[in-house]
Amino acid sequence: MENQLPRALRAAALLGCALSLHCGSDTGADPTATAVPVDDDGTTIVADKAGITAYLQAGTYLKWEGEAAVHDSVRSHGGSVRTYFNNKYLFARRTGSYPMAVGSMAVKELYSSGSVSGYAVGVKTRAGTTADTWTWYETTGLPDVQYFGVANPTCEGCHSADSGRDRSLTPSVPVATR
Protein backbone atom coordinates (compact mmCIF):
# COMPACT_ATOMS: atom_id res chain seq x y z
CA MET A 1 0.00 0.00 0.00
CA GLU A 2 2.86 2.34 0.79
CA ASN A 3 4.23 2.15 -2.78
CA GLN A 4 0.81 2.77 -4.32
CA LEU A 5 0.53 6.36 -3.08
CA PRO A 6 3.69 7.61 -4.82
CA ARG A 7 2.66 5.73 -7.98
CA ALA A 8 -0.80 7.30 -7.79
CA LEU A 9 0.72 10.75 -7.32
CA ARG A 10 3.03 10.20 -10.29
CA ALA A 11 0.06 9.09 -12.40
CA ALA A 12 -1.91 12.17 -11.37
CA ALA A 13 1.05 14.41 -12.25
CA LEU A 14 1.42 12.76 -15.65
CA LEU A 15 -2.30 13.14 -16.30
CA GLY A 16 -2.07 16.82 -15.37
CA CYS A 17 0.80 17.28 -17.83
CA ALA A 18 -1.10 15.50 -20.57
CA LEU A 19 -4.20 17.60 -19.99
CA SER A 20 -2.22 20.83 -20.00
CA LEU A 21 -1.03 20.07 -23.53
CA HIS A 22 -4.59 20.60 -24.68
CA CYS A 23 -4.63 24.10 -23.22
CA GLY A 24 -2.24 25.29 -25.87
CA SER A 25 0.43 23.90 -28.12
CA ASP A 26 3.29 25.05 -30.32
CA THR A 27 4.73 22.80 -33.00
CA GLY A 28 7.03 25.52 -34.33
CA ALA A 29 7.31 27.52 -37.50
CA ASP A 30 8.03 26.12 -40.95
CA PRO A 31 11.73 26.99 -41.47
CA THR A 32 11.09 27.42 -45.21
CA ALA A 33 8.25 29.94 -44.70
CA THR A 34 10.41 33.07 -44.67
CA ALA A 35 8.58 34.96 -47.43
CA VAL A 36 5.09 33.60 -47.97
CA PRO A 37 3.26 35.64 -50.66
CA VAL A 38 -0.14 36.49 -49.13
CA ASP A 39 -1.27 39.55 -51.11
CA ASP A 40 -1.60 40.21 -54.83
CA ASP A 41 0.64 43.30 -54.51
CA GLY A 42 3.64 41.12 -53.61
CA THR A 43 3.30 41.48 -49.84
CA THR A 44 4.90 38.57 -48.04
CA ILE A 45 4.92 37.50 -44.41
CA VAL A 46 7.18 35.32 -42.35
CA ALA A 47 4.80 32.62 -41.12
CA ASP A 48 6.12 32.52 -37.58
CA LYS A 49 4.43 33.91 -34.46
CA ALA A 50 6.03 37.34 -34.78
CA GLY A 51 5.31 37.65 -38.51
CA ILE A 52 1.66 36.64 -38.25
CA THR A 53 1.16 38.80 -35.16
CA ALA A 54 2.62 41.84 -36.95
CA TYR A 55 0.40 41.21 -39.99
CA LEU A 56 -2.69 41.03 -37.78
CA GLN A 57 -1.75 44.13 -35.80
CA ALA A 58 -1.24 46.09 -39.04
CA GLY A 59 -4.79 45.14 -40.08
CA THR A 60 -3.68 44.48 -43.64
CA TYR A 61 -6.06 41.51 -43.94
CA LEU A 62 -9.01 43.93 -43.62
CA LYS A 63 -8.65 44.79 -47.33
CA TRP A 64 -9.47 41.16 -48.22
CA GLU A 65 -12.99 39.95 -48.89
CA GLY A 66 -14.70 38.92 -45.72
CA GLU A 67 -17.90 37.37 -44.56
CA ALA A 68 -20.77 39.85 -44.71
CA ALA A 69 -21.18 40.08 -40.95
CA VAL A 70 -20.16 38.69 -37.59
CA HIS A 71 -22.00 35.42 -36.92
CA ASP A 72 -22.06 32.51 -34.49
CA SER A 73 -19.21 30.10 -35.02
CA VAL A 74 -20.27 26.90 -36.78
CA ARG A 75 -17.54 24.75 -35.23
CA SER A 76 -14.67 25.55 -32.92
CA HIS A 77 -13.34 28.93 -31.87
CA GLY A 78 -16.55 29.55 -29.87
CA GLY A 79 -18.74 32.60 -29.77
CA SER A 80 -19.03 34.96 -32.70
CA VAL A 81 -16.63 35.15 -35.64
CA ARG A 82 -15.99 36.84 -38.98
CA THR A 83 -13.51 35.47 -41.50
CA TYR A 84 -11.46 37.28 -44.16
CA PHE A 85 -9.90 35.44 -47.12
CA ASN A 86 -7.06 36.41 -49.43
CA ASN A 87 -7.48 35.99 -53.20
CA LYS A 88 -5.53 32.73 -53.40
CA TYR A 89 -7.81 31.14 -50.80
CA LEU A 90 -10.94 32.49 -52.50
CA PHE A 91 -9.80 31.28 -55.92
CA ALA A 92 -9.32 27.73 -54.64
CA ARG A 93 -12.68 27.65 -52.87
CA ARG A 94 -14.64 29.27 -55.70
CA THR A 95 -13.16 27.07 -58.41
CA GLY A 96 -12.52 23.85 -56.48
CA SER A 97 -8.80 24.10 -57.32
CA TYR A 98 -7.01 22.01 -54.71
CA PRO A 99 -4.55 21.85 -53.20
CA MET A 100 -4.53 25.58 -52.50
CA ALA A 101 -1.58 27.68 -53.63
CA VAL A 102 1.23 28.56 -51.26
CA GLY A 103 0.24 31.83 -49.59
CA SER A 104 -3.47 31.01 -49.34
CA MET A 105 -4.59 32.52 -46.05
CA ALA A 106 -7.69 33.04 -43.94
CA VAL A 107 -8.00 35.23 -40.86
CA LYS A 108 -10.91 34.53 -38.52
CA GLU A 109 -11.66 37.32 -36.07
CA LEU A 110 -12.93 35.99 -32.74
CA TYR A 111 -15.43 38.24 -30.97
CA SER A 112 -16.31 38.72 -27.32
CA SER A 113 -18.80 41.32 -26.09
CA GLY A 114 -19.08 42.76 -29.60
CA SER A 115 -15.40 43.42 -30.26
CA VAL A 116 -12.45 41.49 -31.65
CA SER A 117 -10.82 39.53 -28.85
CA GLY A 118 -8.62 37.15 -30.81
CA TYR A 119 -7.75 35.56 -34.13
CA ALA A 120 -7.50 32.16 -35.76
CA VAL A 121 -5.28 32.02 -38.83
CA GLY A 122 -4.42 29.38 -41.41
CA VAL A 123 -1.65 30.04 -43.93
CA LYS A 124 -0.49 27.62 -46.61
CA THR A 125 3.30 27.58 -46.31
CA ARG A 126 4.30 24.83 -48.74
CA ALA A 127 2.88 22.92 -51.68
CA GLY A 128 1.02 19.67 -51.14
CA THR A 129 -1.94 18.19 -49.34
CA THR A 130 -0.50 16.94 -46.06
CA ALA A 131 -0.75 18.47 -42.59
CA ASP A 132 2.76 19.94 -42.81
CA THR A 133 1.70 22.29 -45.62
CA TRP A 134 -0.29 24.54 -43.26
CA THR A 135 0.77 26.77 -40.38
CA TRP A 136 -1.92 27.42 -37.77
CA TYR A 137 -2.17 30.30 -35.30
CA GLU A 138 -4.77 31.11 -32.67
CA THR A 139 -4.84 33.75 -29.98
CA THR A 140 -7.58 34.79 -27.60
CA GLY A 141 -5.70 37.99 -26.92
CA LEU A 142 -2.44 39.33 -28.26
CA PRO A 143 0.41 39.04 -27.54
CA ASP A 144 -0.28 35.54 -26.19
CA VAL A 145 -0.65 32.81 -28.82
CA GLN A 146 -2.29 29.66 -27.52
CA TYR A 147 -1.97 27.46 -30.61
CA PHE A 148 0.74 27.77 -33.23
CA GLY A 149 2.73 25.81 -35.69
CA VAL A 150 3.05 23.58 -38.70
CA ALA A 151 0.57 20.70 -38.56
CA ASN A 152 -0.50 21.79 -35.07
CA PRO A 153 -2.36 18.74 -33.70
CA THR A 154 -5.07 20.79 -32.00
CA CYS A 155 -5.90 22.63 -35.22
CA GLU A 156 -5.46 19.52 -37.35
CA GLY A 157 -7.90 17.72 -35.05
CA CYS A 158 -10.68 19.59 -36.86
CA HIS A 159 -9.11 20.83 -40.11
CA SER A 160 -8.07 17.38 -41.28
CA ALA A 161 -11.82 16.65 -41.74
CA ASP A 162 -11.99 19.08 -44.65
CA SER A 163 -14.13 17.15 -47.16
CA GLY A 164 -11.43 17.46 -49.82
CA ARG A 165 -10.98 21.26 -49.58
CA ASP A 166 -7.34 21.34 -48.42
CA ARG A 167 -8.17 21.84 -44.73
CA SER A 168 -10.75 24.58 -45.35
CA LEU A 169 -13.73 24.12 -43.05
CA THR A 170 -15.48 27.39 -43.83
CA PRO A 171 -18.99 26.41 -45.00
CA SER A 172 -18.95 29.03 -47.76
CA VAL A 173 -16.90 31.98 -48.94
CA PRO A 174 -18.16 35.35 -50.19
CA VAL A 175 -19.51 35.28 -53.74
CA ALA A 176 -17.28 36.98 -56.29
CA THR A 177 -18.21 40.67 -56.63
CA ARG A 178 -16.14 41.43 -59.73
N, C-alpha and C positions, 0 to 999 in steps of 0.2 A: 504494500500500500504506500509505503514511503516513497518509492521510486515513481509511482504513478502521478503524484502531484507535480514534480518538475516536468515530466513528460507532458502532462496536461497543460501546464503553463507554456511550454515551448510550442505546443500545438496551437494554443490560443494566440500566441505572438505571431506565428507563421500565418494563421488565418487573418489576423489584423493586417499584416504586410500585404497579403494577397488582395484583400478588400481595398486597401488604400491605392493599389494600382488602378482601380477602376474610377478613382476620383480625379484622375488626370494622368496623362502619359505623354512621353516625348520620345519618338523613334529617331529623331535627328533629321537634319536637312539633307537633301540630295546634293552631293558634292559637285555634280555637273550642272546644277541649276543656278549658275552665276549671272545669267542674262536671259531670262525668260521673256519672250516678246508677248506682252499682254494687251497692247493697244495698237490700233492701225497706224498711228503716227510714228511708230518705231519705239515707243516707250517700253522699256524692259524693267523687270524687277529681279532682285535676288530673292529666291523663294526660301529664305530662312526666316526665323522669327522677326529679326530686326527689319528685314526688307519688306515683309508683308505688313508688319505694324506701321512702318513709315508710309506705305502706300495707302493703308486705311486712314491714317491720320491726315493725310493730304486730301482725302476725299475724292481722289481722281476717278474712282469707280462710279461716282454719281453721274458722270456723263454717259454711262452705258445705259442701255435699255433695261428697265426694271419692271417688276410686277406693278400693276396699276395702283395697288394700295396695300397697306399693312393688313395682314390677315392672320387667322389662327394657324399655327403650324400643323401640317398634316402628319408629320412623323415626330422625329426627335427635335431637339433644340427648344422645346417647350414654348409656351406662351404665344406671342404674336411675332410675326416675321415679315420681311420684305426682301426679295432677292433681286440682285442686279447681275446681268450677264454681259460678258464682252462679246464682240462679234464672232470670234472663233467658236465660242460655246454655242451661240445662237445658230450659226450656220450648221453645225453638226446636228443640233436638235431639230431644226426646221427641215433639213434635207435627209435626215437619217444617215449621215456620213460618219461612220464610226470605224476605227477609233477616232476620238477627237484629236485635233492638231495640238502640238506642243504650244503652250501659252493659253489654251482655253481656260477660262477662269470664271467662277461665280462667287459673289459676295452676298451672303445672307445677313442682313441686319437683324439682330435679336432685340426685341422691345420689352421694356418693363415700365409700367405706369405711363405709357404713352410716348416714351423717348427711347432712343437707341441705347442699349445697355451692354451690347456685345456684338460679336461677329462670328460667323462660321464661313470659312473660305476653303474652296477646292481649287487647286491650280495644277494643270497638266504639265509636268516637268520633263517628261521624256516620252518618246514614241512607244506605242505598244498598247496592250490590253490588260496587263497584269497590275496587281496592287502597287507595285513599285514605280508606276508611271504617274502617280498622283501624290501631291503633298497636301496634307490637311492641316487646318489651323482653326482653333476655336478659343474664344475668350468671352468671359462673361463680365469683363471689365478690364480695359487696358490699364497698366502695362502687363498684367498677369495673363499668361496664355495657359489654359488648362490642357488642351490637346494639341499636339503638333507632330508633324513629321511625315516622312515617306511611308506609305502603307500603314499608317497608324491603325493599330488593331481596333481601337474603340470606334473610329470613323468607318473603317472597313467592315465592322460588324453590321452596319446597315448598308453602306454604299456598294458592297459586293453583290447585293440583291437588286441589281440595276435593270433587269429585264432587257439586257442587250444594248443599253445606252451608255456604255463606257462610264459607269459609276454615277450617272446622273439620275437622281431620284425625284427631281422636280416634276410634278405632274404635268405641267405645261409651261411653255415659255411665251413671252409676249408675241403677238402676231406681227409680222413684218409691216412697218408703216411706210416703207419707201417703195 
